[in-house]
Amino acid sequence: MDIVLEIFDTFALDRIYAEIVPATSVSVAKQALKDAAANVTFSNLPSAYEYHPSNQFFQLQPSSWAYMSAWPRDNIYRQGISLFLITWIFGLLVYLFCASLSYVFVFDKTTFQHPKFLKNQIRMEILQTMRALPVMSLFTLPFFLAEVRGYGKLYDATADGPGMWYNFLQFPLFIGFTDFCIYWIHRWLHCPAVYKALHKPHHKWIMPTPYASHAFHPLDGYLQSVPYHVFPFIFPLQKFAYIGLFAFINFWTVFIHDGEYVSTSPIVNGAACHTMHHLYFNYNYGQFTTLWDRLGGSYRKPNEELFRRETKMAKEEWEKQVKEMETVVKEVEGDDDRVYGAEGEKKTQ
């Protein structure tokens, strides 16, 4: 996150903090502007802050604004506020961008006609996400703050890490570690008391759209993200690989909710597997693979009909899904309080 923070500091936050929390010494600000005009470095300014690049691949030399705030870039309060806002606002924009692309170009709009598609569902999915993200960002903040202050095992150059071989190993290691942890967290979230308190909001969406990808109870969403944040404190992780993996996680989370059943792989936990989870609740808890579901006895192979367009949205398939789903809902939740369909008819079991 130090790379991301440096980019935001350079192009936006330095000036914002200089305006909101100006340096107490006016001479510092005046000297910074004078040195900027003279095109010299700021290392001799009467300020405690010294610029250290976040990585070896590119440097963003700070402008004079970086030296004009009482809260320099390495101030822990400034870092905390910045990371919270970046995680929340930028996370929301990435969610809306990825989910909207998937909705426009991938999502099968025939899903709107499914008998278990909710009234105003997309609007509710987006609103639930918007309510959850600031709370999830606040819970995540300690991890990001610890990372930028050097407490994790993030490294920059290959020479700083275990070796060239690890540059390749870190990716399957990250996927394997997080897949294992999320499986057990997700399965625990389906314990009856925990489910009703935390996980039920995400299962409101029986036939999810891409906008359901981040529509969680905030504590539920945070708990399932913890393995991603714990990983770089246990295992080394290259900084740019870290950023790339988090982009991949956002893409994958949208992908498994997009309703387009591309992968029939018995190994990959794709959209079809995750649809089985939303329909029938107690199967396919994994995030990336089916490995732990198979070992834990919770794997359910997606219906073959899902992979053929002529049967995927057929009335017969829907009726079969609805019949079993209603039985499972009664066992897991009791009365179904969802409001389905265009007319908003409330269905109770």
Buried (B, 14 or more C-beta within 10 A) or exposed (E): BBBBBBBBBBEEBBBBBBEEBBBEEEEBBEBBBEBBEEEEEBEEBEBEBEBEBBBEEEEBEBBBBBBBBBBBBBBEEBBBBBBBBBBBEEBBEBBBEBBBBBBEEBBBEEBBEBBBBBBEBBEBBBEBBBBBBBBBBBBBBEBBBBBBEEEBBBBBEEEEBBEEEBEEBBBEBBBEBBBBBBBEBBBBBBEEEBBEBBBBBBBBBBBBBBBBBBBBBBBBBBBBBBBBBBBBBEBBBBBEBBEEBBEBBBBBBBBBBBBBBEBEEEEBBBBBBBBBBBBBBBBBBBBBBBBBBEEEEBBBEBBEBBBEEEEBBEEEBBEEBBEEBBEBBEEBBEEBEBBBBEEEEEBEE
